[in-house]
Amino acid sequence: MTPFRIGQGFDVHAFGLGDHVTLGGVRIPHSVGVIAHSDGDVVLHALCDAILGALALGDIGRHFPPTDARWKDADSRVFLRHCDHLIRDLGWRVGNADVTVVCERPKVGPHAEEMRRLIALDLGIDIADVSVKATTSERLGFTGRSEGIAAQAVCLLVRA
């Protein structure tokens, strides 16, 4: 049995009515919100998909279907904590997690440390094992036109 597994995840949400976005569990004031069933946290959704992929357990929609009213406006930290339980129950631990947010706005940098702190807390790991960073798409595509926001994540799991 392999001593480690790697998973990758990607999530995207269109911008819509609202006054904030939630990224990595942090509520960030913004001129728009996101269109989503839950809180639309692309950071945590991408990270959950990376974890679930590493565990070969499908995707976030399988565990928290958008057709289920229980998850309407749900805090995505609940999803991440669920993934943490799966990691531990199956005999793994997080080696590290790396997330990249793609957007023109809001500015992610001022909030990255708090995102790292919350992710580390929910996964029971050291903050040094979590990276959150951002990039723009140089005004290209839907993120460049400020029509939405995206995130990609990778997670290394190691045998506990």
Buried (B, 14 or more C-beta within 10 A) or exposed (E): EEEEBEBBBBBBBEBEEBEBBBBBBBEBEBEBBBEBBBBBBBBBBBBBBBBBBBBEBEBBBEBBEEEEEEBEEBBBBBBBBBBBEBBBEEEBBBBBBBBBBBBBBBEBEEBBEBBBBBBBBBBEBEEEBBBBEBEEBEEEEBBBEBEBBBBBBBBBBEEE
